[in-house]
Each structure stands twice: as C-alpha cells, then as structure tokens.
Amino acid sequence: MTPPHQHPYDNVLDTIGWTPIIRLRRVVGSIRTPVYGKAEFFNPGGSVKDRIGAAIIEDAERRGELTPGGVIVEGTSGNTGVALALAATQKGYRCIFTMPDKMSQEKVRLLKAFGAEVIITPTAVPPDHPDNYVVKAKTIAQNTPNAIFANQFYNQANVEAHYRTTGPELWEQTEGRITHLVGSAGTGGTMSGAGRFLKEQNPSVKVVVGDPEGSVFCDYHRSREVGEGETYKVEGIGGDKLPETLHFDLVDEFHTVSDRDSFQMARRLTKEEGLFVGGSSGLNVHVALKVARELDDPSACVVVILCDTGERYLSKLFNDEWMRENQMLESDQVTAAQMLAAKPEATPQLVTVEPSHTVRQALNLMSTYGVSQLPIIENGDCVGSLSEGSVMAKAIASPVVLDQPVHEVMEAAYPIVDAEFAVEGFSELLSRETPAVLVRLNDELAGIVTRYDVLHQVAGIR
Ligand SMILES: Cc1ncc(COP(=O)(O)O)c(C=O)c1O
C-alpha cells in the first residue's frame, strides 16, 4: 500500500478515510489477544462521520434532489453536522442543524465555526415528539425551499459509504487477518457497512456492538422488542428508536456499557495510549477488551473503532468537576493536591531547610512545627532529607553533629509527584527508606505527604 499523503489533494474532502489502525498496549495489559484501534478521529472533521457527509450530499445530487444554492438540514449529535458542514463548505451549500441540549458546547461552537445554523432542542422528549431533534429537522427541511433532509438514520448512503471505504480499509490494513470488528451504533452505518463488507470477505468475522445503558438497541437484538429508552450521557451512540441504517442481522453480539465505564476508559486511552478520544470510543474499547479477554487468542485480531476526538468533551468527561458532579469519578480517587488541602490548617504545608543550615536549626524547626521529616531544598529542588529519628540518634552518639551543616548528615531526597497523583500510588513510593513524598503544584514544591498522612487518608487512622 502506498504511504498516504504522497500527493497534493484537490480539497479537504479527498483527505477523508485511510485512517490509521494503532495497536493498543497499556489498556490491554496482559491480555494475549491483539487489539487495534481504527483512529477515525484522524479524519479532517475529527470523526468517523466525515465518511458519510460528502457521501450523503453526492447521493442527493445524483438523484437530483440537491441543486446549486440548496440547503442541507439534519438532526445531529454534532459529528454528522461537522461532516455535512465540511462537505458543504466545498460544494457551496447552506446547513441548518438541530441538536439535543445534552450535547457539549464545544460541538455547538464547532458547527457554527463551519458556518452552519444550529437549533438546540430538548433531549428528554419522546422520539416522535415535534421537538425531537430528528423530527424538528424533518419539519424544517419540509418548510425550507430547495432543502434536503440528510436523514442519516434512514439514509442507506450512510451504510454504503462505510461498505465502500471503512470495510475495505480494515481488510487491507490487517491483510485480511481481522477476526472481530468492535464498535457502537448511533445510526449503525459504520458497523452495518463495514461489517457487511468484512463478512463478504470472510463470513467468520464477528461484528460486536457496544451499547450505552439506557439505549434500546441491545435489548432489541435479544428480544426483538423495542423497550423504553432512558437518558444517558455518552454522546452519538445508542438510541430510543431503531434506525433503519442499523442492520441487526449483521450483528453477532451486543454488549451494554455504563457511562462511567465508557468515560473512565476514554480517560485511560488518552493518558495511557496517547489516544485523545471521546466517550463512545471509551465504550467501544471497554467492549473490545472484554471480547479480547474472553478470546485469549494471540492469533485473533480485534479492531475497535475510535470514533471521534476528545477535544469535543473537554468540558465534560475530561473535566473532573463535571465527572464528580455526575458521580463518575471514583470519590476514593483522592489526589495528592486533595490530601494537602485536607491537612489541618495549623500544619504548615511545607517546612524546609537549606543544605547550609545546621542540624540544630533543623531540629528546632521540627519541634517548633511538630514535624518529623524535613526536606532539604536548594534552588527549588529537593537535594536531601532529614528524619527526626536518625538525626537524634546521630546527635546523641556525637553531639558535635548539632553544629554541622545538614548536607553532611542528610539522607536521600524525597520523590516528587504532581498534584493529580492518585493516593493509591503513594503506597508504592512510601517505604521505610522513603518516609515522605513531596507534591509539586503549579511548578512549585507545595507540600509533603508522609506515611502518617496516607494511613490517615486510606485507613482513617487518627
Ligand atoms: C461520537 C460518535 N461515536 C459513534 C457514532 C456512531 O456512528 P454511526 O452513526 O455510524 O453508528 C457517532 C455517530 O454519530 C458519534 O457521533
């Protein structure tokens, strides 16, 4: 396969597709089955939906429904809007999008940045209610001259785009070794189109779909009955109405996943794999690891769709306050900064000495502030430490020590951690040899965490 981007492109639409597949390692851990991420956030609009934007427009042009100066109307969770707006910038069409109010502000601003008009609708309305974002878009399209309704949930051009592009790429990039395609479904276009292509190449390829808790898809796949949906926070996937673009007969397995597990995995992918993705990718990888663990087969090849960029969720899943408010950040995930903040006011955050200070001065400081560990700081860096017990022993053995500079009797410097460092990590750092750890806050040494502080936090020892 020729390396990508070798020649100039005529316009941005020609750069859509041929997104890389990247091996996942840290989140996979000791699971023997190889797992790869299909990085759809590499697309110019930042999501898997870029593949259907131009495809839906060109299909409407071919059928004579969309003519120059036309208007494109769609109900979107944001990404399809970006894809349509991106294509419309190159083809000279206007865009009007309706969007449920649960979607992030980033997504609204993004659509406006591409020149689209955005109408916000209430999330918690029944699927056939006039204010439902899809129903609203349909009405606007009917009442707007020379407008088309993109209708992604019923438009088979959506599925065809993935049958023609995503499927063949996965097959070629894995040299036909793919055994499991894992993803989730909003319209279902990705999994139906790519899944159909892959099963035509190798009928034993498994199509595995993750579904948010509260969506009706998973239960429908099992019971063929459409239940009552509940609202959930993961964006772009699942639903309370069955889309015609989700071909259930092609799906081998459905797995339900909570918002919390989806968001936690998205945060891990960013921190541990350097893949900055959104909640639906977190959900997909949560399912992919479950499948890979059960398979436990090094010769298998699991590929999971990484749907969109995490940029769109900075005010949500990547915002600790928002995660805490929504009970999705482990409350026991206490950070070093929180441990410092929890210390009694009376205790000075950080009592230190310089290498030239005498042992006597250091001991006086310890008794003045009631501390038993002292970091020795030079130019803002910890160069050594003093613990009351060992200094006392040395001074009793030979009192001349008291007038010696501390750098002559000091012990090893304390390790330094950042403010977000989780309390669980301290047990690994603290030991008999390392009685304390320093905490850096805004590039400055701001406090000290001792074994006592950790016991106090973890075991509630007073
Ligand atoms: C973030 C995100 N993930 C996944 C999907 C699902 O893609 P599809 O509609 O092809 O099922 C969407 C669809 O909008 C999405 O926005």
The ligand as a MOL file (V3000), in Angstrom:
LIG
                    3D

  0  0  0     0  0            999 V3000
M  V30 BEGIN CTAB
M  V30 COUNTS 16 16 0 0 0
M  V30 BEGIN ATOM
M  V30 1 C -19.0820 10.1280 18.7840 0
M  V30 2 C -19.7540 9.1280 17.9170 0
M  V30 3 N -19.4370 7.8520 18.0240 0
M  V30 4 C -20.0380 6.8950 17.2710 0
M  V30 5 C -21.0280 7.1980 16.3740 0
M  V30 6 C -21.7310 6.0780 15.6320 0
M  V30 7 O -21.5620 6.0690 14.2930 0
M  V30 8 P -22.7290 5.5080 13.3690 0
M  V30 9 O -23.7430 6.5700 13.2360 0
M  V30 10 O -22.0360 5.1840 12.0790 0
M  V30 11 O -23.2860 4.2990 14.0340 0
M  V30 12 C -21.3960 8.5110 16.2450 0
M  V30 13 C -22.4590 8.8510 15.3510 0
M  V30 14 O -22.9240 9.9540 15.3310 0
M  V30 15 C -20.7340 9.5100 17.0190 0
M  V30 16 O -21.0370 10.7970 16.9360 0
M  V30 END ATOM
M  V30 BEGIN BOND
M  V30 1 1 1 2
M  V30 2 1 2 3
M  V30 3 2 2 15
M  V30 4 2 3 4
M  V30 5 1 4 5
M  V30 6 1 5 6
M  V30 7 2 5 12
M  V30 8 1 6 7
M  V30 9 1 7 8
M  V30 10 2 8 9
M  V30 11 1 8 10
M  V30 12 1 8 11
M  V30 13 1 12 13
M  V30 14 1 12 15
M  V30 15 2 13 14
M  V30 16 1 15 16
M  V30 END BOND
M  V30 END CTAB
M  END
